[in-house]
Amino acid sequence: MKNLKSIALALVVVLSTVSVSAQTKKIDASASTINWVGKKVTGQHEGTVNIKDGALVFKGAKLVGGTFTVDMTSLTSTDLSGEYQGKLNGHLKSEDFFGTEKFPTSTLVFKTIATKTKDVYTVTADLTIKGKTNPVTFDIAVKANTATTKFNIDRTKYDIKYGSGSFFDNLGDKAISDEFELAVALKF
């Protein structure tokens, strides 16, 4: 009986020291999407931007990390076409907004992750746009080989102040909201 207790105790010690190694799951950039919405007093514009590369890190089934690079040169509006789409895309890529010639990518790096509910995590990450890094917090749902999130970003924190009522007076109906919305659907 004493031997059996010793064996059981040894088994408990061994099992408690076995750690689950992290598994990195590469994002399928061609099957993943980032949709954006930017609002102004007189309406809104929407579009897409592509993920260049990225990965989520899991320990077992639990999300423990993530890093992403976004191709800012792929930024495009989807609510316009022809000449008007070209003008808006050009303006969004200019120094007034994202300056994609100088800053062709943006990055997101998960810093802390807390389990909110089964399959839903609250993430605080460092977001870098135009060379400026600020923390953002959002919830992300992970199921099977997909992850989805939706959150807002204050563009003025990244020195994108064009048309901002927070920085310029007398804009009237030309004012553009400081926040834009991202809806992200990842496949891995």
N, C-alpha and C positions, 0 to 999 in steps of 0.2 A: 504494500500500500504506500509505503514511504517512497519507493522508486517511482510509482505512478504519479504521485504529487510532484516529485522532482522533474519528471519528464514533462508534465503539464505546465509547470512553472517555466521550464526552459523553452517550451513551445510558445508560450505567451510572450516571453522576452524576445525571442527571435522574430515572431510576427510583428511585434510593436516596433522593431527597429528596421523592418523592411519598408523602404520608402518607395512611393510611386514616382517614377522618373517623369519629367516633363516631356510632353510630346508637342512638337511644333507642327501646326497644320497650315500649309501655304494657301493663300487666298487665290482662287481662280479669277484673275482680273477680268477676263473676257465675259464671265458669267455674273460678275458682281456689278452693282450700280450705285452711283451717288447722284441723287436728284436734289436740286437746290431751288429755293423760292426767295426772291428779293422783292420787298414791297415798297411802294411809294404812295404818296397821297392820292394820286389819280389811278392807281391800279397796282399791278405786279408783273414781274417777269419770272419765268421758270426755265430750267434747263438741266444740263448734266455736266459732270466732270468725271474723268476716268481714274480708276485706281491704277497706278503703275505697278506696285507690288505691295505685298503685305503678308502677315501671318498672325494667327492666334495661337496662344500657348495654353495647353491644358495639362493638369495633373489628374489623371483618371478622367472623370467627366467634368471636372471643375475648371472653369476659365481662370487662368492665373497671369496672363500677359497678352500683349498685342502690340504690333508696330505696323505702320502703313505709310506709304508714299503715294501722293496724289499728283498726277500729271496736270498741272495747271494750264498748260498750253492746249489741252483738250477741252477747256471750258467753252460751252456753247449754250445759247438759248434755244429752247424748243418751242416757244410760243410764237415765234416770228419766223419769217422766211425771206429769202431774196435779199434785197438791198438793206432792209431794216434789220434783219438778223445779222448781216455783215457789219453794220454800223454798231449795233449793240455789242456783238462779240469783240470787235476791235476796241471799243471803249472799256469793256470789262477787263481786257488783257493789257490795257494801257496803264501808265503810272497813276492815273486817277483812281484806279481800283487795284488790281492784283499784280501789275508790273511783271507779266510772265516772261518777258525777255530777260530780265535780270533775276527773276525768281521763278524758274520753270517748274519747281515742285514745292509742295507743302508736305509736312509730316505730322503724324499723330503717334504718340508713344504712351501706352498705358503705364500709369504710375501706381495707382492703388485700385484694388478690385474688392468689392464686398458683395456677398450673396444677399440679394434682396428677397427673392422667392425662388422656388425650384425653376431653374433655367433662365432666371433674370438676375442680372448683376448690375450694381451701380459702379461705374468706372470714373475715376478722375485721371485725366491724361494731359500731357503737354502737347498743345497744338502750336505748330510753327507755320506762320503765313508771312510772306515778305520779310523773312529773317527775324521776325519777332515771335517769341514764345510766351504763351499764356496758358494757365490751366483751364480745362473745360470739364464739366461733370455731366454724365448722361447715363441712362439705363440702356442696357443691351440685352436682348433676348436671344438665347442660343438653343437651337433644336436641331438634332441630327447634324447635317452638314451645312446649316445656314445660321446666320446671325443678322439681326436687324436692330436698328436704332433710329431715333429721330430726335434732333436737338437744334437749338438756336446758337448762333455765334454772333457776338458783338464785334462787327467789323472795325469799329474805331479803335479797339485794343491792338489792332494790327496796322495802324496808321493808314486806314482806308476811310478817309473823312469826306470824300466828295459827296456833296448834296446832303450832308448831315445837319439836321436842325440843332444838334447839340454843339456844333462848332460855327455855324453860319446863320446869320439873321436874314430875314426878308426873303426866304426861299419860297414861301407860299406853297402853291401846288407842285413845285419842283422838288420838294423835300423827299429824301429817300430814307427809309427806316434804317436805324443803326444795326439792327439784327437781321440776319438772313437765316433761313431754315435749311437744314440738311436732312434728307431721308436716305439712309444707307441700308443696302441689302447685300450681304456678303455670302458667297458660296465658297466652300473649301473642301 
